[in-house]
């Protein structure tokens, strides 16, 4: 088994509620949990093999990137 933890310092309420449903989705040979760690959010991924881990990491990193992009866009004031 392989494991990795992704941490983001974005708003933990927003990140957790956005990524939480993704963690509940079944990915082959992979489990993920989302938890708050103070002012951060941690996504813990456990995978059976390296290709499953790579796919899961890509998926969660993309979700986090999108959340951060939307946050930046929302903060822009005319």
JOVEN-V806755 format. One record per residue. PHI is phi in radians with two decimals (none if undefined). OMEGA is omega in whole degrees, -180 to 180 (* if undefined). D_FIRST is the distance of its C-alpha to the first C-alpha in Angstrom with 1 decimal. Layout:
phi	omega	d_first
PHI	OMEGA	D_FIRST
PHI	OMEGA	D_FIRST
This chain:
phi	omega	d_first
none	176	0.0
-1.96	176	3.8
-2.45	178	6.7
-2.61	176	10.4
-2.22	175	13.7
-1.77	178	16.8
-2.16	176	20.1
-2.29	-179	23.5
-1.72	174	26.8
-1.15	179	28.5
-0.88	-175	30.2
-1.08	177	27.5
-1.15	-179	29.4
-1.19	-177	29.6
-1.13	-179	26.0
-1.08	-179	24.6
-1.25	179	26.9
-1.40	-177	26.3
-1.57	-178	22.5
-0.87	179	22.2
-1.07	178	23.2
-1.13	180	20.7
-1.17	178	17.8
-1.34	-180	19.3
-1.30	-180	19.3
-1.42	171	16.9
-1.98	-178	14.8
-0.98	174	13.4
1.04	-176	9.7
-2.45	172	9.5
-2.23	178	10.7
-2.42	174	12.9
-2.29	179	15.3
-2.08	179	18.5
-2.54	175	20.5
-1.51	174	23.5
-2.28	-176	23.7
1.16	180	27.4
-1.63	-178	28.7
-2.18	174	25.3
-2.11	178	22.6
-2.03	175	18.9
-1.99	180	16.4
-1.72	-177	12.9
-2.09	175	10.2
-2.16	-177	6.7
-2.31	-179	5.7
-1.34	-177	4.7
-2.64	-174	6.5
-1.18	180	8.9
-1.22	176	11.8
-1.17	178	10.4
-1.12	180	9.5
-1.04	-180	13.0
-1.10	180	14.7
-1.15	178	13.6
-1.06	178	14.6
-1.03	-179	17.8
-1.12	-178	18.6
-1.25	177	18.4
-1.11	177	20.1
-1.12	177	22.8
-1.05	-180	23.3
-1.12	179	23.7
-1.06	180	26.1
-1.12	178	28.2
-1.03	180	28.5
-1.16	178	29.7
-1.08	-180	32.0
-1.12	178	33.6
-1.06	179	34.1
-1.11	179	35.8
-1.10	-178	38.0
-1.15	-179	39.0
-1.41	-178	40.1
-1.18	-179	42.4
-2.01	-178	46.0
-1.18	*	48.9
